[in-house]
Amino acid sequence: MGRMRGICSFCGRNFTGFPNKRFLCSRCLAQWQNEYIMLAREKLRAKRAGLLSTLTLEQWMQTLAFFSGKCAYCLERPYQAMEHFIPLRLGGGTTFDNCIPACKQCNSLKQGLHPNAVTSIPKQDIERVYEFLQSLKTRVNIS
């Protein structure tokens, strides 16, 4: 197949490139591929723990876009890890309403604790993330 011109369905930029299933520019396609690998690893961890593992790549990319690729807690640093708001060891799954982007610093500050037990991240930041995740439950009717 030859090269084509189009608009990236994720970032909206014009691009010329080889056709792909999602109609993405090469930069966004590479990001999707990296996110897919990370998501597969996190879903496997949840499945091995006997927990829900329903997060899709599209849902994760929507969450990343909502936070503009930044940490959901500090909203300043670029995200570097998928954070389970309710940790896997406490029964949280790899689901749309439990996973958020986190920078390494905030991820290590949370220390795998239940959000109610976290004292190293400002309470208002924990509450903001909680409200975001609750809004997802409302949008997709998850109980």
C-alpha positions in Angstrom: 0.0 0.0 0.0 1.1 3.5 -0.7 1.3 6.6 1.5 -1.8 8.5 2.2 -2.7 12.0 3.5 -5.1 12.6 6.2 -5.9 13.9 9.6 -4.9 11.9 12.7 -8.0 10.7 14.5 -6.3 11.2 17.9 -4.3 14.4 17.8 -6.0 16.1 14.8 -2.8 17.0 13.0 -2.4 16.6 9.2 -0.1 13.8 8.3 1.2 11.8 5.3 1.9 8.2 6.1 1.1 4.6 5.6 -2.5 3.5 6.2 -3.3 2.0 9.6 -6.4 0.7 11.2 -7.0 3.7 13.5 -6.0 6.4 11.0 -3.2 7.7 13.3 -0.1 9.7 12.5 3.2 7.9 13.2 3.7 9.7 16.5 0.2 8.7 17.9 0.5 5.2 16.5 3.7 4.7 18.4 2.1 6.0 21.5 -0.9 3.7 21.1 1.5 0.8 20.6 3.4 1.6 23.8 0.1 2.1 25.8 -1.2 -1.2 24.5 1.8 -3.1 25.8 1.5 -1.3 29.2 -2.2 -2.0 29.4 -1.8 -5.7 28.6 0.7 -6.0 31.4 -1.6 -4.3 33.9 -4.6 -6.3 32.8 -2.6 -9.5 33.3 -1.7 -8.4 36.8 -5.4 -7.9 37.6 -6.4 -11.2 36.0 -3.8 -13.1 38.0 -5.2 -11.5 41.2 -8.7 -12.6 40.2 -9.8 -9.1 39.7 -11.8 -7.3 37.0 -9.7 -6.5 33.9 -12.0 -4.6 31.6 -10.1 -1.4 30.7 -9.9 -1.0 27.0 -7.1 0.9 25.1 -9.7 3.4 23.9 -10.9 4.1 27.5 -7.3 4.5 28.7 -6.5 6.9 25.9 -9.6 8.9 26.8 -8.4 9.1 30.4 -4.9 10.2 29.2 -6.5 12.8 27.0 -8.7 14.1 29.8 -5.5 14.7 31.9 -3.5 15.9 28.9 -0.9 13.2 29.5 -0.2 14.6 32.9 -0.4 13.1 36.4 -3.9 13.0 37.7 -2.8 13.9 41.2 -0.4 16.8 40.7 -1.5 17.9 37.2 2.0 19.1 36.6 4.4 16.3 35.6 4.0 14.0 32.7 2.5 10.7 33.6 4.8 7.7 33.8 2.6 4.9 35.2 -0.9 3.6 35.3 -2.1 4.0 38.8 -4.8 1.9 40.3 -6.7 4.3 42.5 -7.8 1.4 44.6 -4.7 -0.8 44.6 -4.9 -4.3 43.1 -3.9 -5.8 46.5 -7.0 -4.1 48.0 -9.4 -5.4 45.4 -9.3 -2.6 42.8 -9.2 -3.9 39.2 -7.8 -2.7 36.0 -11.0 -0.9 35.0 -12.1 2.4 33.4 -13.2 3.7 36.8 -10.1 2.7 38.7 -7.1 3.6 36.6 -5.5 7.0 36.2 -2.2 8.4 35.0 0.4 9.2 37.6 4.0 10.5 37.6 6.6 8.5 39.4 6.8 10.9 42.3 3.0 10.8 43.1 2.8 7.1 42.4 5.5 6.5 45.0 3.9 8.9 47.4 0.7 7.0 47.3 2.6 3.8 48.1 -0.1 1.4 47.1 -2.4 2.6 50.0 -6.1 3.0 49.9 -6.9 6.6 48.9 -8.4 7.2 52.4 -5.1 6.3 54.0 -2.9 8.5 51.9 -1.4 11.5 53.7 1.5 12.3 51.4 -0.7 13.7 48.6 -3.0 16.6 49.3 -6.5 15.5 50.2 -8.0 17.9 47.6 -6.0 16.1 44.9 -7.2 12.7 46.0 -10.8 14.1 46.1 -10.5 15.5 42.6 -9.4 12.2 41.2 -12.1 10.4 43.2 -14.7 12.7 41.7 -13.4 12.1 38.2 -13.6 8.4 38.6 -17.1 8.6 40.0 -18.1 10.7 37.0 -17.0 7.8 34.8 -19.2 5.4 36.7 -22.2 7.7 36.0 -21.3 8.1 32.3 -21.1 4.3 31.6 -23.6 3.2 34.3 -21.2 1.1 36.3 -22.4 0.3 39.8 
